């Protein structure tokens, strides 16, 4: 979810077709590139920034990282991916749509999702709020 753009200007961010990642080094490079893109394109006063993964079989997973966690917001039409996230995280699914995983699961998560992703999109204004974490 991006901030609404009511002035008719073109969208700030555009979807990027996904190229499957095969190794942990590939995932680490992808993470570094996206971190750099977020630093370059997201303003200091903006919140809710991260990456939206659009899954080829349907649904979206929004991802944000913090100093010690990986936060996922899984849309209802992407709930089918929950078993994969559960396996990567080695944890029970949350009661809601927000997953909070240890930060050391990021590379495994990206590799696990890799074959399922159609495209990615940088986002700002997405609600990754703590009130939704379970």
Secondary structure, DSSP 8 states (H G I E B T S, - for coil): -----TT----SS--EE-----SHHHHHHHHHHHHHHHHHHS-TT--S-EEEEEETTS-EEEEEE-SSEEEEEE-GGGGGGHHHHHHHHTS---SSSEEEEEGGGHHHHHHHHHTTEEEEEEESS----GGGB-
